[in-house]
Amino acid sequence: MKKFFEKKKLDYKFAKAGSGHTLGETPPQQQGPAQPSPPRERHVPTQAGQLAGTAALARLDSQPSGGACKPKLKNTTMYKEMEAEAKQIEEVKQKLRQQHSQEQQEVTLVTSHNLSVNLICPLCHHVLPYHEMNQHLTVCLQQEYHKEPLSGSVNMIHTLCRDLDKKGACIDIICKYLNNLIENSTEEKYRKIRMSNKTFQEKVASVNGAILFLEAVGFAQQSLPHQDGEEQFLVIPEATAKDTQTLETCKELLETSQALVPSLDRNAKLFKPSSKATHFDLPNDFYKLKVEEIKKEMKARSEAVEKELQLRTKKMRERDEMKMTVRHYRFVLLRIKFLDGIILQGVFKPLETIFDIRQFVTSSLEREECPFSLSAYSKSLDDESMSIAQSGLAPASVINLAWSTPDLVPKPPYFKMDLLQTLAELT
């Protein structure tokens, strides 16, 4: 039986191998592989099938990607640096949001007697509130004109015209009038100016002090025939026009003078040690924009920063912050805290420097030779050329003072007597 099955298996193998042939014969050609069948025609799925497929794709998109497909960046140095920088930026932004929110709330709590911003008149040196200085300066310039017409009118042109382009155009035209007189003093047409001329009206007469300057030079208003009637002219006598040296002096004075700028009164005050040193009530004079405008701009700016955060360097962000500070705030309130807790308060401008703060502290001490160091927000304020805006101290900050040399530490009271009289409780 066993041999029978072995013989059947052997016959099956020979039959499967095909028909035999001798060594001299050519073997028969084997059949090639079967040709692939044509692709099956796809049918358009039904509407129900399409809805089911869309739902399945939505579920896949909503699921987080698996760990196998996610690139392994957490251990790379670049990823760690990016993560640390993003975290730092978010902390700074959060701090700025809280700071601006607090400032805007405090503005509504201010009363006029708590803090006032005062300016010092450059002419009479009187101290007046910020919002009264423009009117006062105009009166002072008019009084100066009656005493010194030439210098008074020049100061009016430079000080009262806030539009730099308009002021520059006015000065250029007046200098052109004077140059024509200097070069052609004998020609009558250069010795008179028609006041109804469009250019004269728009660029000269519209600037406060311009006509007064021409009158101080020697021009006088006269009614002269023109076309079919008479018109007002500014006319300078021929003898005055020939005095070219005086005309040159007047022209140089007009070109080289600068605007008179009121200086800021520090409004220095001393306060006893208080836990309210970091609480600031800022008046509206501190802000260039209204509170509502600041809120709107801060919101728009915050949204813009979110989009371009990855494309801006640290220096670019600091420069933008400084520009924003200068745009928003006219003044900065600083409190210098001494080791015994006494607080020295002063008002500054955002573009003043650390050097100006040190000068303010030094001038307040009875012994001005005592060396000291300043710090704020755990950072030393060593760079005296850095502006207050760049230092992040605007619009209000507390600065800590430490004596640099123990042997030269002054004994209290170490402030000047007139300043000691302002000592009060901080409310």
C-alpha positions in Angstrom: 0.0 0.0 0.0 2.8 2.3 0.9 4.6 1.7 -2.4 1.3 2.3 -4.2 1.0 5.8 -2.8 4.6 6.6 -3.5 4.1 5.6 -7.1 1.0 7.8 -7.4 2.9 10.8 -6.0 5.8 10.2 -8.4 3.4 10.0 -11.4 1.8 13.2 -10.3 5.1 15.0 -10.2 6.1 13.8 -13.7 2.7 14.8 -15.1 3.1 18.3 -13.5 6.6 18.7 -15.1 5.1 18.4 -18.6 6.1 16.2 -21.5 9.6 15.0 -21.6 12.3 15.5 -24.3 15.8 14.2 -25.2 18.9 16.3 -24.8 19.2 17.1 -28.5 15.6 18.4 -28.8 14.6 22.0 -28.3 12.4 22.4 -25.2 8.9 23.5 -25.8 8.1 27.2 -25.2 6.5 27.9 -21.8 3.4 29.9 -21.6 3.9 33.5 -20.3 2.3 34.9 -17.2 -1.3 35.6 -17.3 -2.3 39.1 -18.6 -3.8 41.4 -15.9 -7.5 41.9 -16.0 -8.8 45.3 -16.9 -9.6 47.6 -14.0 -13.1 47.5 -12.7 -15.3 50.4 -13.4 -15.9 52.6 -10.2 -19.4 53.6 -9.5 -20.3 57.0 -8.0 -21.3 56.5 -4.3 -24.8 57.4 -3.3 -25.6 60.5 -1.4 -25.8 58.6 1.9 -22.3 57.2 1.2 -20.9 60.6 0.5 -22.3 62.0 3.8 -20.8 59.0 5.7 -17.4 59.6 4.1 -17.4 63.3 5.0 -18.3 62.6 8.6 -15.4 60.0 8.8 -12.9 62.5 7.4 -14.1 65.2 10.0 -13.5 62.7 12.8 -10.0 62.0 11.6 -9.1 65.7 11.3 -10.3 66.4 14.9 -8.1 63.7 16.4 -4.6 64.7 17.5 -1.8 63.3 15.4 -0.1 60.3 16.8 3.3 60.2 18.4 4.8 58.2 15.5 4.0 61.0 13.0 5.0 64.0 15.2 8.5 65.2 14.7 10.7 64.8 17.8 11.8 68.4 18.4 11.4 68.6 22.2 14.9 67.5 22.8 16.5 69.9 20.3 18.3 73.1 21.4 16.3 75.2 18.9 13.0 74.0 20.2 14.0 74.7 23.8 15.2 78.3 22.9 12.0 79.0 21.0 9.9 77.7 23.9 11.7 79.8 26.4 11.5 82.9 24.3 7.8 82.5 23.7 7.2 82.0 27.4 9.2 85.1 28.3 7.4 87.2 25.6 4.0 86.0 27.0 5.0 87.0 30.5 6.1 90.5 29.4 2.9 91.0 27.4 0.8 89.9 30.4 2.7 92.3 32.6 2.2 95.2 30.2 -1.6 94.4 29.9 -1.9 94.5 33.7 0.2 97.6 34.0 -1.8 99.6 31.4 -5.1 98.3 32.8 -4.1 99.5 36.3 -2.9 102.9 34.9 -6.1 103.5 33.1 -8.2 102.7 36.1 -6.1 105.1 38.3 -6.6 108.0 36.0 -10.3 108.1 36.9 -9.4 108.3 40.6 -7.2 111.4 40.3 -8.1 114.7 41.9 -6.3 118.0 41.0 -4.6 118.5 44.3 -2.9 115.1 44.4 -0.4 115.7 41.6 0.0 118.6 39.1 2.3 118.9 36.2 4.0 122.4 36.1 6.1 124.1 33.6 8.6 127.0 33.9 8.2 129.9 31.5 11.5 130.5 29.6 10.9 134.3 29.6 9.6 135.2 33.0 10.5 131.9 34.8 7.1 131.7 36.4 5.8 128.3 37.3 2.4 127.5 35.8 0.2 124.4 35.3 0.9 122.5 32.0 -2.5 123.4 30.4 -2.0 127.2 31.1 1.5 127.6 29.7 0.6 128.2 26.0 -1.6 131.1 26.8 0.9 132.5 29.2 3.8 132.2 26.8 1.8 134.0 24.1 1.3 137.0 26.4 5.0 137.0 27.4 6.1 137.0 23.8 3.7 140.0 23.0 5.2 141.9 25.9 8.7 141.0 24.7 7.8 142.3 21.2 6.9 145.7 22.6 10.3 145.9 24.3 12.4 144.3 21.6 10.4 144.1 18.3 13.0 142.2 16.3 13.9 139.4 18.8 10.3 139.3 20.0 8.8 138.7 16.5 11.5 136.1 15.7 10.6 134.2 19.0 6.9 134.4 18.1 7.5 132.8 14.7 9.6 130.0 16.1 7.7 129.3 19.3 4.0 129.8 18.5 3.9 128.0 15.1 3.9 124.2 16.0 3.7 123.1 12.3 7.3 122.7 11.3 6.6 122.5 7.6 4.5 125.7 7.7 7.1 127.5 9.8 9.9 126.4 7.5 8.0 127.7 4.4 7.3 131.0 6.0 11.0 131.6 7.0 12.1 130.6 3.4 9.8 133.2 1.8 10.8 136.0 4.2 14.5 135.2 3.6 13.8 135.4 -0.1 12.3 138.9 0.4 15.4 140.0 2.3 17.8 138.4 -0.2 16.0 140.3 -3.1 16.5 143.6 -1.1 20.2 142.9 -0.4 21.0 142.1 -4.0 18.7 144.7 -5.6 18.3 147.5 -3.0 17.7 150.2 -5.6 14.9 148.4 -7.5 11.5 149.6 -6.4 9.6 146.3 -7.1 11.6 144.5 -4.5 10.9 147.1 -1.8 7.2 146.4 -1.6 5.0 143.2 -0.9 1.4 143.0 -1.9 -0.5 141.7 1.1 -3.4 140.2 -0.9 -1.0 137.9 -2.7 -2.1 134.3 -2.4 1.3 133.0 -1.4 1.8 135.8 1.1 -1.6 135.1 2.7 -1.2 131.4 2.9 2.5 131.1 3.9 3.5 134.3 5.6 0.5 136.2 7.1 -1.0 133.0 8.6 2.1 132.5 10.8 1.9 134.4 14.1 4.7 137.0 14.3 5.7 137.0 10.5 4.2 140.4 9.7 5.5 141.8 12.9 9.0 140.7 11.9 8.8 142.4 8.5 7.6 145.6 10.3 10.6 145.3 12.7 12.9 145.0 9.8 11.6 148.3 8.4 8.5 147.5 6.3 5.3 149.6 6.9 1.8 149.1 5.6 0.7 151.5 2.9 -2.3 151.7 0.5 -1.0 151.9 -3.1 -2.6 151.9 -6.5 -2.9 148.4 -8.1 -4.6 147.7 -11.4 -8.1 149.3 -11.2 -8.0 150.2 -7.5 -5.9 150.4 -4.4 -4.5 147.6 -2.2 -2.5 147.2 1.0 1.3 146.8 0.6 4.2 146.3 2.9 6.8 148.9 1.8 10.3 149.5 3.0 12.1 152.9 2.5 15.0 153.0 0.1 17.4 154.2 2.7 16.5 151.2 5.0 16.8 148.8 2.0 20.3 150.0 1.3 21.5 149.1 4.8 22.3 145.6 3.7 24.4 144.8 6.8 21.4 145.2 9.0 19.2 143.1 6.6 21.8 140.4 6.8 21.8 140.4 10.6 18.0 140.2 10.6 18.0 137.3 8.2 20.6 135.4 10.2 18.7 135.9 13.4 15.5 134.5 11.8 17.3 131.5 10.3 19.4 130.5 13.4 16.9 131.1 16.3 15.1 128.3 18.0 11.7 127.9 19.7 11.5 128.8 23.3 10.6 125.6 25.2 9.2 125.7 28.8 11.3 123.6 31.1 9.6 120.9 33.3 9.2 121.6 37.0 10.3 118.5 38.9 7.7 119.2 41.5 10.0 117.4 44.0 8.3 116.1 47.1 9.3 113.9 50.1 7.1 111.2 51.5 7.4 109.1 54.7 7.9 105.3 54.4 4.6 103.8 53.1 3.3 100.6 51.7 1.6 102.6 49.0 4.8 103.6 47.2 3.8 101.5 44.2 0.3 102.9 43.9 0.3 105.8 41.4 -2.5 108.3 40.6 -1.7 110.0 37.3 -3.5 113.1 36.1 -4.7 113.4 32.5 -1.8 115.7 31.6 0.5 112.6 31.7 -1.3 111.1 28.6 -0.9 112.3 25.1 -4.0 110.3 24.0 -7.3 109.9 25.7 -7.8 106.8 27.9 -10.3 105.3 25.4 -7.8 105.9 22.5 -5.0 104.1 24.4 -7.3 101.1 25.1 -8.3 100.9 21.4 -4.7 101.2 20.2 -3.4 98.7 22.8 -6.0 96.1 21.7 -5.1 96.6 18.0 -1.4 96.5 18.7 -1.7 93.3 20.8 -3.5 91.5 18.0 -0.8 92.6 15.5 2.0 91.5 17.8 0.4 88.1 18.1 0.7 87.6 14.4 4.3 88.8 13.8 5.7 87.5 17.1 8.0 85.0 15.5 9.3 87.5 12.9 10.5 90.2 15.3 13.8 90.3 17.2 14.2 91.4 20.8 15.7 94.7 19.8 12.8 95.3 17.4 10.3 94.7 20.1 12.1 97.0 22.5 12.3 99.8 19.9 8.5 99.5 19.3 7.8 99.6 23.0 9.8 102.8 23.3 8.0 104.4 20.4 4.7 103.4 22.0 5.7 104.9 25.3 6.8 108.2 23.8 3.5 108.3 21.8 1.3 107.6 24.8 2.9 109.6 27.6 4.0 113.2 28.0 5.5 112.8 31.5 6.8 110.1 33.8 6.3 110.0 37.6 9.3 108.5 39.5 9.7 107.7 43.1 13.2 107.1 44.5 13.1 105.0 47.6 16.0 105.3 50.1 17.2 102.6 52.4 15.3 104.1 55.4 12.0 104.0 53.4 11.9 107.8 52.7 10.6 108.4 49.1 11.7 111.2 46.9 9.2 112.0 44.1 9.8 113.9 40.8 8.3 114.4 37.4 10.3 113.7 34.2 9.8 113.4 30.4 10.1 110.0 28.7 13.1 111.0 26.6 15.1 112.2 29.6 17.9 109.9 30.6 19.2 108.0 33.7 21.7 110.8 34.0 18.9 113.3 34.6 17.5 111.1 37.3 20.9 111.0 39.1 21.2 114.8 38.7 17.8 115.2 40.3 18.7 113.0 43.3 22.1 114.7 43.7 20.6 118.2 43.7 18.2 117.1 46.4 20.9 115.9 48.9 22.6 118.1 51.4 25.9 116.4 50.7 26.0 116.1 46.9 29.3 114.2 46.9 27.8 111.0 48.4 27.9 108.2 45.7 24.9 106.0 45.1 23.5 103.4 42.7 20.0 103.1 41.3 18.0 100.0 40.4 14.5 99.1 39.3 12.7 95.8 38.6 15.8 93.9 39.8 18.0 95.7 37.2 20.8 98.2 37.7 20.4 101.6 36.1 24.0 102.0 35.2 23.8 103.3 31.6 23.3 107.0 32.1 22.7 107.6 28.4 19.6 105.3 28.4 16.3 107.1 28.2 13.5 106.6 30.7 11.4 105.2 28.0 14.0 102.6 27.0 14.5 101.6 30.7 10.8 100.7 30.9 10.1 103.2 33.7 7.2 105.0 32.0 4.6 106.1 33.0 5.4 105.6 36.7 7.9 103.5 38.6 9.7 103.0 41.9 13.5 103.2 41.8 15.6 101.8 44.7 18.7 103.8 45.9 21.7 102.3 47.6 24.8 104.1 48.9 27.9 102.9 47.1 30.5 103.8 49.8 29.7 102.9 53.4 32.1 105.5 54.7 30.3 108.3 52.9 26.7 107.4 53.9 25.1 110.7 55.0 23.3 110.9 58.3 19.6 111.7 58.2 18.1 114.1 57.5 20.3 114.2 54.4 17.9 116.3 52.2 18.1 120.0 51.7 16.0 122.1 54.1 13.5 123.4 51.5 12.8 119.9 50.4 12.4 118.6 54.0 9.5 121.1 54.3 7.5 119.1 51.8 7.7 115.8 53.8 4.2 114.3 54.1 2.2 111.1 54.3 1.7 109.3 50.9 -2.0 108.9 50.4 
